[in-house]
Amino acid sequence: MKKRHTTTRGKRQLADSAEQVEEKIRKRAYELYELRGRENGLDFDDWLKAESEVHGGTDRQMSHRRPS
C-alpha cells in the first residue's frame, strides 16, 4: 500500500476547515445560550448540542422551537 504524503498546503486547508467548523459550533452554542434566556451554567450542554447539530446536519430550525 502506498503511503500518502500530506503537503503543507493540505495541512493548512485541513486546519482552516477545522477552524471553520469550530467557529460554527461556537456561534450555534451562543445562539442556544441566548434562546435559553442567557441562563448560565449550561455552556457545556449548549456546546455538545451545537457540535451535534453542526456535525450531524440537524436542521437548526427544529431547535428553535420552544416546548409547549
N, CA and C of each residue as an Amber inpcrd file, in Angstrom:
protein
   204
   0.8540000  -1.1740000   0.0000000   0.0000000   0.0000000   0.0000000
   0.8980000   1.2350000   0.0000000   0.5360000   2.1890000  -0.8260000
   1.3180000   3.4070000  -0.9520000   0.9670000   4.3780000   0.1720000
   1.9800000   4.9340000   0.7920000   1.7810000   5.8870000   1.8840000
   1.4390000   7.2600000   1.3120000   0.4100000   7.8830000   1.8690000
   0.0070000   9.2160000   1.4070000   0.8890000  10.2700000   2.0420000
   1.2260000  11.2540000   1.2550000   2.0390000  12.3630000   1.7350000
   1.1570000  13.6040000   1.7910000   1.0430000  14.1900000   2.9640000
   0.2500000  15.4020000   3.1290000   1.1580000  16.6050000   3.0070000
   0.8010000  17.4950000   2.1080000   1.6050000  18.6990000   1.8970000
   1.2920000  19.7420000   2.9610000   2.1520000  20.7240000   3.0520000
   1.9210000  21.8270000   3.9850000   0.6190000  22.5310000   3.6310000
   0.3820000  22.6770000   2.3390000  -0.8600000  23.3230000   1.8850000
  -2.0690000  22.4880000   2.3050000  -1.9720000  21.1770000   2.1500000
  -3.0610000  20.2970000   2.5470000  -3.3230000  20.3530000   4.0380000
  -2.2690000  20.4140000   4.8260000  -2.4180000  20.5140000   6.2770000
  -3.0880000  21.8280000   6.6520000  -2.7220000  22.9050000   5.9590000
  -3.3150000  24.2170000   6.2470000  -4.7940000  24.2200000   5.8980000
  -5.1510000  23.5770000   4.7840000  -6.5600000  23.5160000   4.3960000
  -7.3670000  22.7430000   5.4340000  -6.7980000  21.6570000   5.9510000
  -7.4710000  20.8960000   6.9960000  -7.6240000  21.7340000   8.2610000
  -6.5930000  22.4760000   8.6120000  -6.6480000  23.3340000   9.7940000
  -7.6960000  24.4280000   9.6150000  -7.7380000  25.0310000   8.4260000
  -8.7460000  26.0580000   8.1470000 -10.1420000  25.4710000   8.2700000
 -10.3300000  24.2870000   7.7270000 -11.6260000  23.6380000   7.7870000
 -12.0240000  23.3630000   9.2320000 -11.0990000  22.8700000  10.0330000
 -11.3730000  22.5940000  11.4470000 -11.7140000  23.8910000  12.1820000
 -11.0110000  24.9580000  11.8640000 -11.2850000  26.2480000  12.4890000
 -12.6710000  26.7570000  12.0980000 -13.0600000  26.5480000  10.8550000
 -14.3780000  26.9740000  10.3940000 -15.4820000  26.1910000  11.0920000
 -15.2750000  24.9010000  11.2570000 -16.2560000  24.0690000  11.9480000
 -16.3680000  24.5020000  13.4050000 -15.2380000  24.7370000  14.0510000
 -15.2690000  25.1690000  15.4440000 -15.9860000  26.5150000  15.5880000
 -15.7840000  27.4070000  14.6420000 -16.4650000  28.7100000  14.6880000
 -17.9740000  28.5260000  14.5450000 -18.4120000  27.6180000  13.6710000
 -19.8430000  27.3450000  13.5280000 -20.4190000  26.8070000  14.8310000
 -19.6810000  25.9050000  15.4690000 -20.1290000  25.3400000  16.7420000
 -20.2160000  26.4370000  17.7920000 -19.1960000  27.2740000  17.8570000
 -19.1670000  28.3650000  18.8370000 -20.3730000  29.2890000  18.6590000
 -20.6460000  29.6640000  17.4200000 -21.7740000  30.5690000  17.1570000
 -23.1000000  29.9170000  17.5120000 -23.2520000  28.6360000  17.1580000
 -24.5040000  27.9420000  17.4530000 -24.6890000  27.7570000  18.9560000
 -23.6270000  27.4580000  19.6660000 -23.7130000  27.3060000  21.1140000
 -24.1610000  28.6220000  21.7520000 -23.6620000  29.7270000  21.2380000
 -24.0640000  31.0230000  21.7710000 -25.5370000  31.3020000  21.4580000
 -25.9830000  30.9190000  20.2560000 -27.4000000  31.0680000  19.9130000
 -28.2730000  30.2850000  20.8860000 -27.8550000  29.0650000  21.1970000
 -28.6260000  28.2420000  22.1390000 -28.6720000  28.8970000  23.5150000
 -27.5590000  29.4390000  23.9410000 -27.4780000  30.1680000  25.2090000
 -28.4720000  31.3290000  25.2230000 -28.5040000  32.0710000  24.1350000
 -29.4260000  33.2090000  24.0510000 -30.8750000  32.7500000  24.0230000
 -31.1570000  31.6560000  23.3180000 -32.5170000  31.1350000  23.2500000
 -33.0260000  30.6780000  24.6190000 -32.1180000  30.2780000  25.4840000
 -32.4860000  29.8640000  26.8350000 -32.5920000  31.0520000  27.7730000
 -32.4870000  32.2390000  27.2660000 -32.5880000  33.4350000  28.1070000
 -31.2960000  33.7680000  28.8220000 -30.1710000  33.3510000  28.2450000
 -28.8360000  33.6350000  28.7840000 -28.6300000  33.0790000  30.1940000
 -29.2500000  31.9560000  30.4570000 -29.0910000  31.2860000  31.7450000
 -27.7070000  30.6470000  31.8030000 -26.9460000  30.9870000  32.8380000
 -25.5900000  30.4540000  32.9980000 -25.6090000  29.0190000  33.5050000
 -24.4840000  28.3340000  33.2890000 -24.2960000  27.0140000  33.8540000
 -24.5620000  25.8540000  32.9160000 -25.0300000  26.1310000  31.7150000
 -25.3270000  25.0580000  30.7690000 -24.4680000  25.1650000  29.5100000
 -23.3330000  25.8280000  29.6330000 -22.4790000  26.0630000  28.4710000
 -21.9890000  24.7570000  27.8360000 -21.6700000  23.7720000  28.6460000
 -21.1900000  22.5060000  28.1050000 -22.3050000  21.8050000  27.3310000
 -23.5210000  21.8390000  27.8690000 -24.6620000  21.2530000  27.1660000
 -24.9160000  21.9740000  25.8420000 -24.8210000  23.3030000  25.8680000
 -25.0000000  24.0770000  24.6380000 -23.9460000  23.7000000  23.6090000
 -22.7040000  23.5410000  24.0670000 -21.6140000  23.1920000  23.1550000
 -21.8610000  21.8210000  22.5240000 -22.2340000  20.8490000  23.3480000
 -22.4590000  19.4930000  22.8370000 -23.6190000  19.4560000  21.8420000
 -24.6770000  20.1820000  22.1450000 -25.8200000  20.2230000  21.2270000
 -25.4160000  20.8930000  19.9150000 -24.6960000  21.9890000  20.0030000
 -24.2460000  22.7000000  18.8030000 -23.3130000  21.8180000  17.9870000
 -22.4200000  21.1240000  18.6530000 -21.4920000  20.2250000  17.9730000
 -22.2500000  19.1250000  17.2460000 -23.2410000  18.5730000  17.8990000
 -24.0600000  17.5310000  17.2960000 -24.8020000  18.0600000  16.0700000
 -25.3510000  19.2500000  16.1760000 -26.0710000  19.8500000  15.0560000
 -25.1430000  20.1160000  13.8780000 -23.9730000  20.6710000  14.1540000
 -23.0360000  21.0100000  13.0810000 -22.5190000  19.7450000  12.4030000
 -22.1370000  18.7570000  13.1920000 -21.5940000  17.5320000  12.6140000
 -22.6700000  16.6290000  12.0400000 -23.8490000  16.6780000  12.6330000
 -24.9230000  15.7950000  12.1860000 -25.8360000  16.4200000  11.1620000
 -25.6640000  17.7120000  10.9430000 -26.5010000  18.3870000   9.9560000
 -27.9390000  18.5730000  10.4030000 -28.1950000  18.5440000  11.7130000
 -29.5410000  18.7330000  12.2240000 -30.0630000  20.0970000  11.7910000
 -31.3170000  20.1180000  11.4000000 -31.9340000  21.3740000  10.9950000
 -31.9900000  22.3260000  12.1830000 -31.3770000  23.4710000  12.0430000
 -31.3170000  24.4430000  13.1300000 -32.6970000  24.9500000  13.5070000
 -33.6190000  24.9760000  12.5570000 -34.9510000  25.4810000  12.8600000
 -35.6560000  24.6120000  13.8870000 -35.3860000  23.3230000  13.8940000
 -36.0210000  22.4220000  14.8420000 -35.6640000  22.8010000  16.2690000
 -34.4460000  23.1990000  16.5060000 -34.0260000  23.5280000  17.8600000
 -34.5210000  24.9050000  18.2890000 -35.0590000  25.6840000  17.3540000
 -35.5870000  27.0000000  17.7070000 -36.9820000  26.9090000  18.2740000
 -37.6110000  25.7530000  18.1160000 -38.9520000  25.5800000  18.6600000
 -38.9090000  25.5620000  20.1780000 -39.8810000  26.1820000  20.7580000
 -39.9820000  26.1780000  22.2280000 -40.9370000  25.0660000  22.6310000
 -40.6170000  24.3750000  23.7310000 -41.5400000  23.3300000  24.2030000
 -42.8750000  23.9240000  24.5980000 -43.9550000  23.1830000  24.3680000
 -45.2870000  23.6940000  24.7320000 -45.6020000  23.4290000  26.1690000
